[in-house]
Amino acid sequence: MTRYLRLWVEVLGISWRHARGLTATVFGIETGLVVANIAIALAMRSTVDELVARDTAAAITAAIVAAVSCTLVLVLNRLHGLVGLFLIVEKTGVVLEDQLMRDIATLEQIEHLERSDYLDRITVLKGAPKRIVSGMWNAVRACFTMLQLALTLLLLGTVSPWLLALVVLAVAPLWCDRRGRQIESRAEIGTAEAFRLQRHLFDIATDAAAGKEIRTGQAGPEVARLQSEAMREAIAGRYAARMRAAWLRALGWTVFVVGFTVLLGAVAQGARSGTATAGDVVLVVTLTLTLQQTVQAAVGQLTTTMSAGIHLEPYLWLRSYLAEERASRTGDSTPPDRLHTGIRFEHVSFTYPGTDKPVLDDVDVLLPAGSVVALVGEFGSGKSTLVKLLSRFYHPSAGTITVDGIDLRDMKTDAWRQRTSAAYQDFGRYPQMTFGEAVGLGDITRLDDGAALAEAIDSADADGLVRRLPDGTATRLSPVYGGIDLSEGQWQKTALARAGMRSDPLLFLLDEPTASLDAPSEHAIFQRYMQRARRLAADRGAITLVVSHRLSTVAGADLVLVLDRGKLVEQGAHEQLLAAGGRYSELYSLQARAYSMRRGSELIPDTTVTPR
């Protein structure tokens, strides 16, 4: 609870700093509403009492106060909706949303994106800042509502202590309403499967792709029947729940009305006997009419505030995670301008957080400066994990990775990444961007450099793709944004071009760079990237690391590393490994035989072993 209060205070501070006038206005409105609501009841009592006393002037004055107070309540409630919405959505919520986005986007590692328990929290945080701000302001409003409730009870108590029972009576409709909502909620959940089914069947019936099969198979009537049955099942369950909830709510209001009538009768009897005035009767009626609304508002505001806890917990977790991640950034070294020795793995092991099985186990190898290194192995052998360690998305669980003798942990992450280029297997797609922007992300500092963009496109053999785009590099990459769709292979070429944006990397990572491309495109791209690798090696002593499941494409590498279940089982040149007759030779022979079989007959299936 203390953490929540600290966060509320922090959010209130953000509101004050970024929208001081609006924040002060909201507090002024809340204060005005409390005063005006109480003033209405007091003025109404005074009006009646003065009329009974035949003091017309005083009665008129009191009536004017009541009328002005009523008008003020209407105006202030309207203003609160306008000012509060603007304050939450346009000011504080946006500031908090921007802060959250920056925090997530600048995390150096990617553990939070690859662990399901972390990703669940991140998913919940979508849109959470505005709900958190809304919860904070509901808490503020609840405080003012509770103040109004306390003043209302104080005034009722001055007429008769028995009138305090109205609080209990006012709770009855609220309790019944809450129970009704629970019944409706359970019905929503209970019929969710039927509701999803009918919606899915409707989507199938109206989908162009599925529509061809449905019409060819003449399954339309059956789909319509199933959709209708599911709809009737969902509606029947929800209708029954709503009827039960309606009866329960009627019971709650009956209890309130009966109790109120009894207490009001007692006050009226007091007025006849002289222990109360006619104005007291009006006061009780006026306050009682607002009492139930006040209690309902307080409960609703507190409920909304508490429901924000759904978002508060993951938000506070992210804050803690950010603090821990930033505290671990201890490196202050910078990469060398040129590699002389290379990158050494010294007995490196790695286990993903939350698991207990090592993905890399005691890997000890030197990637020589100026070399092209190929990394091969079957699926799950740890190749992509090794790439992640080199990208500093994770730190080794044991051992060290050094760059010309400097521990990679001791380097500034930003500085290291400025000297790294990469095309990852699970490359990103950016449909909201233009083609040029999607490529330029590879080096944001050269985003507007036309020459760099053209060179990167050429390095990925994407010139033909650009010529086919209706607006060239200015083409947006989604029909939703007025552009076109790209095929999987075209997206991969875009990713490869993005990897070519950086002009002087010390490390060039290609993780399955051509998995979605045909053989001619793959050959052309590898030819260009081998030329680029040799140029970078001569200029900077750069290392190019290629991960590929097609072993024929890595034959030109200076060094081939073979991983098997996280262990480095072989290393050497292509010819040496073939002659050794080990795991690499076995995989190469299997692929060669499968290729020969495909060339021999189109009827023979592709049985290529895909090392990963």
C-alpha positions in Angstrom: 0.0 0.0 0.0 2.9 2.3 0.8 4.3 1.8 -2.7 0.9 2.7 -4.2 0.7 5.9 -2.2 4.2 6.9 -3.3 3.2 6.3 -6.9 0.0 8.3 -6.5 2.1 11.2 -5.0 4.6 10.9 -7.9 1.8 10.9 -10.5 0.2 13.9 -8.8 3.6 15.6 -8.9 3.8 14.9 -12.7 0.3 16.5 -13.1 1.4 19.5 -11.1 4.6 20.0 -13.1 3.1 19.5 -16.6 -0.4 20.9 -16.0 -0.2 23.1 -13.0 -3.2 25.2 -14.0 -5.4 22.3 -14.8 -4.4 20.4 -11.6 -5.3 23.5 -9.5 -8.6 23.8 -11.4 -9.6 20.2 -10.6 -8.9 20.7 -6.9 -10.9 23.9 -7.0 -13.8 22.1 -8.7 -13.8 19.3 -6.2 -13.8 21.8 -3.3 -16.6 23.8 -5.0 -18.8 20.6 -5.5 -18.6 19.7 -1.8 -19.5 23.2 -0.7 -22.2 23.6 -3.2 -23.9 20.3 -2.5 -24.0 21.0 1.3 -25.1 24.6 0.6 -28.1 23.4 -1.4 -29.5 21.4 1.5 -28.9 24.2 4.0 -30.4 26.8 1.7 -33.5 24.7 1.1 -34.0 24.2 4.9 -33.5 27.9 5.4 -36.0 28.8 2.7 -38.8 26.6 4.2 -38.1 27.8 7.8 -38.1 31.4 6.7 -41.4 31.0 4.8 -42.9 29.4 7.9 -41.7 32.3 9.9 -43.1 34.7 7.2 -39.7 36.3 6.6 -40.1 36.6 2.8 -36.9 38.5 2.2 -34.8 35.9 4.0 -36.7 33.1 2.2 -36.0 34.7 -1.2 -32.3 35.1 -0.3 -32.1 31.4 0.8 -33.9 30.3 -2.4 -31.5 32.3 -4.5 -28.5 30.6 -2.7 -30.1 27.2 -3.4 -30.6 28.0 -7.1 -27.1 29.3 -7.5 -25.7 26.3 -5.7 -27.7 23.9 -8.0 -26.4 25.7 -11.0 -22.9 25.6 -9.7 -23.1 21.9 -9.2 -24.2 21.4 -12.8 -21.5 23.6 -14.2 -18.8 22.2 -12.0 -19.7 18.6 -12.8 -19.6 19.5 -16.5 -16.2 21.3 -16.1 -14.8 18.4 -14.1 -15.6 16.0 -17.0 -13.9 18.3 -19.6 -11.0 19.4 -17.5 -10.4 16.0 -15.9 -10.5 14.2 -19.3 -8.1 16.7 -20.8 -5.8 16.5 -17.8 -5.7 12.7 -17.8 -5.5 12.0 -21.6 -3.7 15.0 -23.0 -1.3 15.9 -20.3 -0.3 13.6 -17.4 -1.3 10.3 -19.2 0.7 11.2 -22.3 3.7 12.2 -20.2 3.6 8.9 -18.3 3.1 7.0 -21.5 6.1 8.6 -23.1 8.2 7.9 -20.0 7.1 4.3 -20.0 7.9 3.9 -23.7 11.3 5.4 -23.3 12.1 3.2 -20.4 11.1 0.0 -22.2 12.7 1.0 -25.5 16.0 1.9 -23.8 16.4 -1.4 -21.9 19.7 -2.8 -23.0 18.8 -6.5 -22.7 15.8 -8.4 -24.0 15.0 -10.8 -21.2 11.7 -9.0 -20.6 10.8 -9.8 -24.3 11.6 -13.5 -24.2 10.3 -14.6 -20.8 6.5 -15.3 -20.7 6.1 -14.1 -17.1 7.9 -10.9 -17.9 6.1 -10.5 -21.2 2.7 -10.9 -19.5 3.5 -7.9 -17.3 4.7 -5.8 -20.3 1.5 -6.7 -22.2 -0.7 -5.6 -19.3 1.1 -2.2 -19.3 -0.2 -1.3 -22.8 -2.4 1.7 -22.2 -1.7 1.4 -18.4 -0.3 4.9 -17.8 -3.6 6.6 -18.6 -5.5 4.1 -16.4 -3.0 4.7 -13.6 -3.5 8.5 -13.9 -7.2 8.0 -14.0 -7.0 5.8 -10.9 -5.0 8.5 -9.1 -7.6 11.2 -9.9 -10.4 8.9 -8.8 -8.6 8.5 -5.5 -8.4 12.3 -5.2 -12.1 12.6 -6.0 -13.0 9.8 -3.6 -11.3 11.8 -0.8 -13.6 14.8 -1.6 -16.6 12.5 -1.9 -15.9 11.0 1.6 -15.6 14.6 2.9 -19.0 15.4 1.5 -20.4 12.1 3.0 -19.1 13.0 6.4 -20.6 16.5 6.3 -23.9 15.0 5.1 -24.0 12.6 8.1 -23.1 15.4 10.4 -26.1 17.5 9.2 -28.4 14.5 9.4 -27.2 13.7 12.9 -28.2 17.3 14.0 -31.8 16.5 13.1 -32.0 12.9 14.6 -29.3 10.3 15.4 -31.6 7.7 13.9 -31.1 9.3 10.5 -27.5 7.9 10.5 -29.2 4.6 9.6 -29.7 6.1 6.1 -26.0 5.2 5.4 -26.8 1.5 5.9 -30.0 1.8 3.8 -28.0 3.6 1.1 -25.5 0.7 1.0 -28.3 -1.8 0.3 -28.9 -0.8 -3.4 -25.1 -0.6 -3.9 -24.6 -4.1 -2.5 -27.4 -5.5 -4.6 -26.0 -3.8 -7.7 -22.6 -5.2 -7.0 -24.0 -8.7 -6.7 -25.9 -8.2 -9.9 -22.7 -7.2 -11.7 -21.0 -10.3 -10.4 -23.9 -12.5 -11.7 -23.6 -10.8 -15.1 -19.9 -11.1 -15.1 -20.0 -14.8 -14.4 -22.5 -15.2 -17.2 -20.2 -13.2 -19.6 -17.4 -15.6 -18.7 -19.6 -18.7 -18.8 -20.9 -17.9 -22.3 -17.6 -16.5 -23.7 -16.8 -19.7 -25.5 -20.2 -19.8 -27.3 -19.8 -16.0 -28.0 -16.3 -16.5 -29.5 -17.6 -19.5 -31.5 -20.4 -17.5 -33.1 -18.1 -14.6 -33.8 -15.5 -17.0 -35.3 -18.1 -18.7 -37.5 -19.4 -15.2 -38.7 -15.8 -14.2 -39.5 -15.4 -17.5 -41.5 -18.6 -16.9 -43.4 -17.5 -13.3 -44.4 -13.8 -14.1 -45.0 -12.7 -14.1 -48.7 -10.2 -16.9 -48.3 -12.5 -19.2 -46.3 -15.5 -18.2 -48.4 -14.1 -20.0 -51.5 -13.8 -23.3 -49.6 -17.2 -22.9 -47.9 -19.0 -22.3 -51.2 -17.1 -25.0 -53.0 -18.0 -27.5 -50.3 -21.6 -26.1 -50.0 -21.0 -25.7 -46.3 -22.7 -22.3 -46.0 -26.0 -23.5 -44.5 -24.2 -25.6 -41.9 -21.9 -22.7 -40.9 -25.0 -20.5 -40.6 -26.8 -23.1 -38.4 -23.8 -23.5 -36.1 -23.4 -19.8 -35.8 -27.1 -19.3 -35.0 -27.0 -22.1 -32.3 -23.9 -20.6 -30.6 -25.5 -17.1 -30.7 -28.7 -18.4 -29.1 -26.7 -20.2 -26.4 -24.7 -17.0 -25.6 -27.8 -14.7 -25.5 -29.9 -17.1 -23.4 -27.2 -17.4 -20.7 -26.7 -13.6 -20.6 -30.4 -12.8 -20.6 -31.1 -15.1 -17.7 -28.2 -13.4 -15.7 -29.5 -9.9 -16.5 -33.0 -10.8 -15.3 -31.6 -12.1 -12.0 -29.5 -9.0 -11.6 -32.5 -6.8 -12.3 -34.6 -8.5 -9.6 -31.8 -8.2 -7.1 -31.3 -4.5 -7.9 -35.1 -3.9 -7.4 -34.9 -5.6 -4.0 -32.1 -3.3 -2.9 -34.0 -0.2 -3.9 -37.1 -1.5 -2.2 -35.2 -1.8 1.1 -33.9 1.7 0.7 -37.3 3.3 -0.1 -39.1 1.5 2.8 -36.4 2.5 5.3 -36.3 6.0 4.0 -40.1 6.3 4.2 -40.1 5.1 7.9 -37.3 7.5 8.9 -38.9 10.4 7.0 -42.2 9.7 8.7 -40.4 9.9 12.1 -38.9 13.3 11.2 -42.3 14.6 10.0 -43.8 13.4 13.3 -41.1 15.4 15.1 -42.0 18.5 13.1 -45.6 18.2 14.1 -44.6 17.7 17.8 -42.2 20.7 17.6 -39.0 18.8 18.1 -38.1 19.5 14.4 -38.9 22.1 11.9 -40.4 21.9 8.4 -37.1 22.9 7.1 -35.5 19.9 8.8 -37.9 17.7 6.8 -36.8 19.4 3.6 -33.1 19.1 4.7 -33.5 15.3 5.3 -35.2 14.8 1.9 -32.6 16.9 0.1 -29.6 15.2 1.8 -31.1 11.7 1.4 -31.7 12.2 -2.3 -27.9 12.9 -2.7 -26.8 10.5 0.0 -27.3 7.4 -2.1 -25.5 9.0 -5.0 -22.7 10.1 -2.8 -22.2 6.6 -1.4 -22.4 5.2 -4.9 -19.9 7.7 -6.2 -17.5 7.0 -3.3 -17.7 3.2 -3.8 -17.3 3.6 -7.6 -14.3 5.9 -7.3 -12.6 3.6 -4.7 -13.4 0.6 -6.9 -11.9 2.3 -10.0 -8.9 3.3 -7.9 -8.4 -0.3 -6.7 -8.9 -1.7 -10.2 -5.9 0.4 -11.2 -3.9 -2.0 -9.0 -4.1 -4.4 -12.0 -1.8 -2.0 -13.8 0.0 -0.7 -10.7 1.7 -4.0 -9.9 3.3 -4.6 -13.3 4.2 -0.9 -13.5 5.9 -1.0 -10.2 7.6 -4.3 -11.2 8.9 -2.6 -14.4 10.2 0.3 -12.3 12.1 -2.2 -10.1 13.3 -4.1 -13.2 14.6 -0.9 -14.8 16.4 0.1 -11.6 18.1 -3.3 -11.4 19.0 -3.3 -15.1 20.5 0.2 -14.9 22.4 -0.6 -11.7 24.1 -3.5 -13.7 25.4 -1.0 -16.3 28.9 -0.7 -14.9 30.9 -0.6 -18.1 32.7 2.5 -19.1 35.2 1.2 -21.7 34.8 1.9 -25.5 35.5 -0.5 -28.3 38.9 -0.2 -30.2 38.9 1.7 -33.4 40.3 -1.4 -35.1 40.4 -5.1 -34.1 43.8 -6.6 -33.8 43.3 -9.8 -31.9 39.6 -10.5 -32.2 36.8 -11.7 -30.0 37.5 -14.5 -27.6 35.0 -16.7 -25.8 36.7 -17.9 -22.6 34.8 -20.9 -21.2 31.5 -19.2 -21.8 28.3 -20.9 -20.6 24.8 -19.5 -20.6 21.5 -20.5 -19.1 18.3 -18.5 -19.8 16.8 -16.9 -16.7 14.0 -19.0 -15.3 15.5 -22.3 -16.7 18.1 -24.7 -15.4 19.4 -26.2 -18.7 22.5 -24.6 -20.2 22.1 -23.5 -23.8 25.8 -22.9 -24.2 28.3 -25.0 -22.3 32.0 -24.1 -21.8 32.5 -22.5 -25.2 36.1 -21.6 -25.7 37.2 -20.1 -29.0 38.8 -17.1 -30.7 37.1 -15.3 -33.5 40.2 -13.9 -35.2 40.2 -10.2 -36.3 39.5 -9.8 -40.0 38.0 -13.2 -40.4 34.7 -14.5 -41.8 33.4 -17.1 -39.3 30.6 -19.5 -40.0 28.5 -21.0 -37.2 26.5 -24.2 -37.9 24.6 -26.8 -36.0 21.2 -28.4 -35.6 18.1 -26.7 -34.2 18.6 -25.9 -30.6 22.4 -26.1 -30.6 22.8 -22.6 -29.3 23.7 -20.6 -32.4 21.2 -17.8 -32.0 22.0 -17.6 -28.3 25.7 -17.0 -29.1 24.6 -14.2 -31.4 22.6 -12.7 -28.6 25.6 -12.7 -26.3 27.7 -11.0 -28.9 24.9 -8.4 -29.3 24.9 -7.9 -25.5 21.2 -8.8 -25.2 22.3 -11.1 -22.4 25.5 -11.6 -20.3 27.2 -15.0 -20.0 26.2 -17.0 -17.0 29.8 -18.1 -16.7 33.0 -17.2 -18.4 33.8 -14.0 -20.3 33.7 -12.6 -23.8 36.6 -10.2 -24.6 37.2 -7.8 -27.5 40.9 -7.3 -28.0 41.3 -8.3 -24.4 38.6 -5.9 -23.1 35.7 -7.7 -21.2 32.5 -7.1 -23.2 30.8 -6.4 -19.8 33.1 -3.5 -19.2 32.2 -1.8 -22.4 29.4 0.8 -22.7 26.6 -1.0 -24.4 25.7 1.9 -26.7 29.3 2.3 -27.8 29.5 -1.4 -28.6 26.3 -1.5 -30.6 27.4 1.5 -32.6 30.2 -0.8 -33.9 27.9 -3.7 -34.5 25.7 -4.5 -37.5 23.3 -7.4 -37.6 20.6 -9.2 -39.6 18.7 -11.4 -37.2 16.7 -14.5 -38.1 13.6 -13.1 -36.4 13.9 -9.7 -38.2 11.5 -6.9 -37.6 8.8 -5.7 -39.9 7.8 -2.0 -39.8 4.6 -1.6 -41.9 4.0 1.9 -40.6 7.2 3.2 -42.1 8.4 3.8 -45.6 10.9 1.4 -47.2 13.7 4.0 -46.8 12.9 4.5 -43.1 12.7 0.7 -42.5 16.2 0.4 -44.0 17.6 3.6 -42.3 16.8 2.2 -38.9 20.0 0.2 -39.3 21.9 3.4 -38.4 19.6 6.1 -37.2 22.4 8.7 -37.5 22.4 8.2 -41.3 18.6 7.9 -41.7 18.6 10.9 -44.1 21.8 9.9 -45.9 20.7 9.0 -49.5 24.1 7.7 -50.5 24.3 5.4 -47.4 20.8 4.2 -48.1 21.6 3.4 -51.7 24.7 1.5 -50.7 22.8 -0.5 -48.1 20.1 -1.4 -50.6 22.7 -2.5 -53.2 24.5 -4.7 -50.6 21.3 -6.6 -50.0 20.6 -7.0 -53.8 17.4 -5.1 -53.2 17.7 -2.7 -56.1 15.1 -4.6 -58.1 12.7 -4.5 -55.2 13.0 -0.7 -54.9 12.4 -0.4 -58.7 9.1 -2.3 -58.3 7.9 -0.2 -55.4 5.3 2.4 -56.6 7.0 5.3 -54.8 10.5 3.8 -54.5 12.0 4.2 -51.1 9.1 6.5 -50.1 6.6 3.6 -50.4 4.9 2.7 -47.2 5.0 -0.9 -46.4 1.4 -1.7 -45.6 -2.0 -1.1 -47.4 -3.3 0.2 -44.1 -1.0 3.2 -44.4 -1.6 3.7 -48.1 1.3 1.5 -49.2 1.7 -2.1 -50.3 2.3 -5.5 -48.8 5.8 -7.2 -48.9 6.4 -10.9 -49.3 8.4 -12.7 -46.7 11.5 -12.7 -48.9 11.1 -9.0 -49.6 10.9 -8.3 -45.8 14.1 -10.3 -45.4 15.8 -8.2 -48.1 14.7 -5.1 -46.3 16.3 -6.5 -43.1 19.5 -7.3 -44.9 19.6 -3.8 -46.3 19.1 -2.4 -42.8 22.1 -4.4 -41.7 24.2 -2.8 -44.3 23.5 0.8 -43.1 26.4 1.0 -40.7 29.6 1.9 -42.5 32.4 0.8 -40.0 31.2 -2.1 -37.8 33.8 -4.2 -35.9 31.3 -7.1 -35.8 28.9 -8.0 -38.6 26.3 -10.6 -37.6 24.2 -12.5 -40.1 21.9 -14.9 -38.4 20.2 -17.0 -41.1 20.2 -14.0 -43.4 18.7 -15.7 -46.4 16.2 -18.2 -44.9 13.3 -16.7 -46.8 15.0 -16.2 -50.1 15.3 -18.4 -53.2 18.6 -19.9 -54.3 19.6 -17.2 -56.9 18.9 -14.3 -54.5 20.8 -16.2 -51.7 23.8 -16.7 -53.9 23.8 -13.0 -55.1 23.5 -11.7 -51.5 26.2 -13.9 -50.1 28.6 -12.8 -52.9 28.0 -9.2 -52.0 28.2 -9.7 -48.3 31.5 -11.7 -48.6 32.9 -8.8 -50.6 31.7 -6.4 -47.9 33.2 -8.7 -45.2 36.6 -8.6 -46.8 36.5 -4.9 -47.2 35.5 -4.4 -43.5 38.3 -6.8 -42.5 40.9 -4.9 -44.4 39.6 -1.5 -43.1 38.9 -2.3 -39.5 39.9 -5.9 -38.8 36.1 -6.5 -38.6 34.7 -10.0 -37.9 31.8 -11.3 -39.9 29.8 -14.1 -38.2 27.4 -16.0 -40.5 24.8 -18.4 -39.2 23.3 -20.5 -42.0 21.6 -23.8 -42.3 22.8 -24.2 -45.9 26.3 -25.5 -45.5 27.2 -24.8 -49.1 27.0 -21.1 -48.4 29.6 -21.2 -45.6 32.3 -23.0 -47.5 34.2 -19.8 -48.1 34.5 -18.9 -44.4 37.9 -18.7 -42.8 36.7 -20.5 -39.8 33.7 -22.9 -39.3 32.4 -23.5 -35.8 30.1 -26.5 -35.1 27.8 -26.4 -32.1 26.0 -29.5 -30.8 23.7 -29.2 -27.8 25.4 -26.1 -26.6 29.0 -27.4 -26.9 31.6 -26.4 -29.5 32.4 -29.8 -31.0 34.4 -28.8 -34.0 36.3 -25.8 -35.4 38.4 -25.3 -38.5 38.3 -24.5 -42.2 35.7 -26.1 -44.4 38.1 -28.5 -46.1 39.7 -29.5 -42.8 36.3 -30.4 -41.2 35.2 -32.4 -44.3 38.5 -34.4 -44.1 38.0 -34.9 -40.3 34.8 -36.9 -41.0 33.1 -35.5 -37.9 29.7 -33.9 -37.3 30.2 -31.2 -39.9 31.1 -33.7 -42.6 28.0 -35.8 -41.7 25.7 -32.8 -42.0 27.3 -31.6 -45.2 27.0 -35.1 -46.8 23.3 -35.4 -45.8 22.6 -32.0 -47.4 24.5 -32.9 -50.5 22.7 -36.2 -51.0 19.3 -34.5 -50.4 20.2 -31.9 -53.0 21.2 -34.6 -55.5 17.9 -36.4 -55.0 15.9 -33.3 -55.6 17.9 -32.6 -58.8 17.3 -36.2 -59.9 13.5 -36.2 -59.6 10.9 -33.6 -58.7 8.8 -36.4 -57.1 11.4 -37.0 -54.4 10.6 -34.9 -51.3 13.1 -32.5 -49.7 14.7 -34.3 -46.9 17.4 -31.8 -46.2 18.6 -31.9 -42.6 18.3 -28.3 -41.4 21.1 -27.7 -38.8 20.3 -24.9 -36.4 
